[in-house]
């Protein structure tokens, strides 16, 4: 209950820009987490499937299993051009969502900083127009810094998720390329 009262007090004293900034950062955080978990599980499932397909091909099968991406993409046309097409297609598919994660990682600290600057400007305006004490000024500046902290918080998760998904995409594309090399080499 105390945290709810603290949140209500903060929202009551915060200006509209700061509340809007925190709203945007909250939306960023929700979207970033949704993209990460959806893409992470999807890529993990695809990697498992392609790892199985590669193992099957290494055991002597000339063609990948039908559930493999490469078997579906090539559809019996085992040419270098089709293999290149499939590599580009899986690269495009596996890197979906990385752009938004990159945008969120790079812009969220600035969005948070915007909320902080506006709140500090408002604090200086109030300080100039009234006889404010140092205690009230420091409390206002402390509240203003919450927006910057929220921006950095979102950026940390966005950047971390971006790197994890980028690595997963690289693993998937590498598995596809190894299967192509095995097929075209035989």
C-alpha positions in Angstrom: 0.0 0.0 0.0 2.9 2.4 0.7 4.3 2.0 -2.8 0.9 2.8 -4.3 0.7 6.0 -2.1 4.2 6.9 -3.2 3.3 6.5 -6.9 0.1 8.5 -6.5 2.1 11.3 -4.8 4.7 11.3 -7.5 2.0 11.4 -10.3 0.2 14.2 -8.4 3.4 16.4 -8.3 4.9 15.5 -11.7 4.2 17.6 -14.7 2.4 16.4 -17.8 5.6 16.1 -19.9 7.2 13.8 -17.3 4.1 11.7 -17.1 4.0 11.4 -20.9 7.7 10.5 -21.0 7.2 7.8 -18.4 4.2 6.6 -20.4 6.2 6.4 -23.6 9.0 4.6 -21.8 6.5 2.1 -20.3 5.2 1.4 -23.8 8.7 0.9 -25.1 9.4 -1.5 -22.2 6.3 -3.6 -23.0 7.0 -3.7 -26.7 10.7 -4.6 -26.1 9.8 -7.5 -23.9 7.2 -8.8 -26.2 9.5 -8.7 -29.2 12.3 -10.4 -27.2 10.3 -13.2 -25.8 8.4 -13.9 -29.0 11.5 -13.8 -31.2 13.7 -15.7 -28.6 11.3 -18.7 -28.4 10.7 -18.7 -32.2 14.4 -18.6 -33.0 15.2 -21.3 -30.4 12.6 -23.6 -31.9 14.0 -22.9 -35.4 17.6 -23.5 -34.2 16.6 -26.9 -32.7 14.9 -27.9 -35.9 17.9 -26.9 -38.1 20.4 -28.5 -35.7 18.4 -31.8 -36.1 18.4 -31.4 -39.8 22.1 -30.8 -40.0 22.8 -33.8 -37.8 20.6 -35.9 -40.1 22.5 -34.7 -43.1 25.9 -35.4 -41.5 24.8 -39.0 -40.9 24.6 -39.5 -44.7 21.2 -38.3 -45.8 21.7 -36.3 -49.1 18.6 -34.2 -48.5 17.5 -32.3 -45.4 14.3 -33.5 -43.5 11.1 -32.0 -44.8 10.5 -30.0 -41.5 13.8 -28.1 -42.2 13.6 -24.5 -43.5 16.1 -25.3 -46.2 14.0 -28.2 -47.6 10.9 -26.0 -47.7 12.8 -23.1 -49.2 14.6 -25.1 -51.9 11.7 -27.3 -52.7 13.8 -29.7 -54.7 15.7 -27.0 -56.7 19.3 -27.5 -55.4 21.1 -24.7 -57.2 23.6 -22.1 -55.9 21.2 -19.3 -56.7 18.4 -20.9 -54.8 20.7 -21.6 -51.9 21.7 -17.9 -51.8 18.1 -16.9 -52.0 17.3 -19.2 -49.0 20.2 -17.8 -47.0 19.0 -14.2 -47.6 15.5 -15.2 -46.8 16.4 -16.8 -43.4 18.6 -13.8 -42.6 15.8 -11.4 -43.2 13.3 -13.6 -41.2 15.6 -14.2 -38.3 16.5 -10.6 -37.7 13.0 -9.2 -37.5 12.5 -7.0 -34.5 16.1 -6.1 -34.1 15.6 -2.7 -35.6 13.0 -1.7 -33.0 15.2 -3.0 -30.2 18.1 -0.9 -31.5 15.9 2.2 -31.8 14.6 1.7 -28.2 18.1 1.2 -26.9 19.4 4.3 -28.5 16.4 6.7 -28.0 15.0 5.7 -24.5 17.8 7.5 -22.5 17.1 10.7 -24.5 13.4 10.4 -24.0 14.1 10.0 -20.2 16.4 13.0 -20.3 13.8 15.1 -21.9 11.4 14.4 -19.0 14.2 15.2 -16.6 15.1 18.5 -18.3 11.5 19.6 -18.4 11.0 18.8 -14.8 14.1 20.6 -13.7 13.1 23.7 -15.8 9.8 23.7 -14.0 11.6 23.4 -10.7 13.7 26.4 -11.5 10.7 28.4 -12.6 8.9 27.6 -9.3 12.1 28.4 -7.4 12.4 31.8 -9.2 8.8 32.8 -8.6 8.5 31.7 -4.9 10.7 31.5 -1.8 11.4 27.7 -2.2 13.6 26.0 0.3 16.5 23.8 -0.6 14.6 20.8 0.7 11.8 21.3 -1.7 14.1 22.0 -4.6 16.2 18.9 -4.0 13.0 16.8 -3.7 11.8 18.2 -7.1 15.1 17.5 -8.8 15.2 14.0 -7.3 11.7 13.3 -8.7 12.8 14.7 -12.1 15.7 12.2 -12.3 13.3 9.3 -12.2 12.6 9.9 -15.9 16.3 9.6 -16.8 16.6 6.4 -14.7 13.5 4.9 -16.5 15.1 5.7 -19.9 18.4 4.1 -18.9 16.5 1.1 -17.5 14.6 0.5 -20.8 17.9 1.0 -22.8 19.7 -1.6 -20.8 17.1 -4.3 -21.5 16.7 -3.2 -25.2 20.4 -3.4 -25.9 20.8 -6.7 -24.0 17.9 -8.3 -25.8 19.2 -6.9 -29.2 22.5 -8.7 -28.7 20.9 -12.0 -27.5 18.6 -12.1 -30.6 21.4 -11.1 -32.9 23.5 -14.0 -31.7 20.5 -16.4 -32.1 19.9 -15.1 -35.7 23.6 -15.7 -36.4 23.4 -19.3 -35.1 20.4 -20.0 -37.2 21.9 -18.6 -40.4 25.1 -20.5 -39.7 23.2 -23.8 -39.4 21.4 -23.1 -42.7 24.6 -22.2 -44.4 26.2 -25.5 -43.2 23.3 -27.5 -44.6 23.7 -25.7 -47.9 27.4 -26.4 -48.0 26.7 -30.1 -47.3 24.1 -30.3 -50.0 26.0 -28.5 -52.7 29.2 -30.3 -51.8 27.7 -33.7 -52.5 
